[in-house]
Amino acid sequence: MSLAFKKQQKLLKTDDFSSVFDFRRALTGKYLTISYKPNSMHHARIGVVVAKKSFPTAVERNFIKRRMREIFRLNCHHFQELDLVVRPRQQIRGVGYNALCADFLELVAKIR
């Protein structure tokens, strides 16, 4: 099993994001809000949306995106056939990797 983060694991098109939001299923945790939708593929996909209004610098937005993709990459074998859109909440500032990972995995466990 490869641990690489492949292009097929990313939500890339606007239509992909829109279909997840239109499905109207979301869970909110302490640091994240995850919108989700089952897909017909045999693998999970993720998209990360970070609002410029909440996180004004590109450095901050990109750091959050990298961190979320890494958590997904290391744990994507635990959940199959889901499209996920992750949106960070304001409380994410200054949070450690382990707390963020625990919040993400807790929310994904509730989906199953």
N, C-alpha and C positions, 0 to 999 in steps of 0.2 A: 504494500500500500504506500503510495506516494503522499508526502505531506505538503507538496507544493500547492500554492494558491493559484488555481488555473482560471483561465478566462471564462470557462463554462460555469464556474461557481459564482460569478458576479452578475448582478442585475445591471444591465448596461443601457437598455432603451427606456425612453419615457413611458412607453406602453406597458413595460414590465412593472415599473413603479406604480403606474396608475391602476393596473389590475389588482395589485396588492392593496392599495388604498381603497379601491372600490369594493373589495371583499368585506371591508369594515370589521375586521377582527383585530383587536390590539390588546396588549397587556402592558401595564405600567409597573415598573419596579422603582427602587430607590434612585437609581441613576439613569435608567434607560426606559424608553417606550419602544416596544417591538410590535409592528404590524406584520401579520402573516397571512399566507394563503397556501393551501396545498397545491403542488404542481404535479404534472404527469411524468416528469423526468425521474430518474433513479438517483438523483443527488440534490442536495440543498443548494440554494443560491442566496446571496446576501447583497443588500445595498445599504449604504450608510448615508443619511441625510443630516447635515450639520448646518443649522441656521446661522447666517451671517449676523443677524440681529443679536443673537444670544452669544455668539463667539466671534467677535469682530476681526481677529487677526487670522490670516491664512495659516500661520504656524500652528495656532491652537486647533483650527479645524482639521488640518492635515494630521496632526498628532492623534486626535481622537479617531479619525478614520483608520489610520494605520493600526492603532491599538485594537479596534473592533475587528478589523480583518484578520489580525493575528489570532485573536481569541476564537474567531470562527474557524480559521484554518486548522487550528489544533484540535478542535472539538467537532468538526462537521460530520465525522463518522458516527456520532451519537444520534443524529437526527437526519432522516432522509425525506425526500420528496416535499420540501417546504421552500417557499420563497419568503424571505425575511427582509423587512426594511427596519433598520435600527435608527432611532433618533435619540440623541443624548439629551438629558435634562440639565438644568443649571447646576444641580448638585454634583455633577461629575468633576467639577474643578478640584484639583488637588487630591483626587481619589487614587489609591494605589491600584496596581494591576490586579492583584488577587481579589480585592473587593469588587472590582468591575467584572472580572471573570465570574465570580460567584453569582452576582446579580444577573448576568446574561444567562448562565446555565440554569438558574432557578426559574427564570421566565420561560426559557425554551422547554424545560421539564413540564411546566404547566400546560403548554400547548399539546403535548402528547397525551 
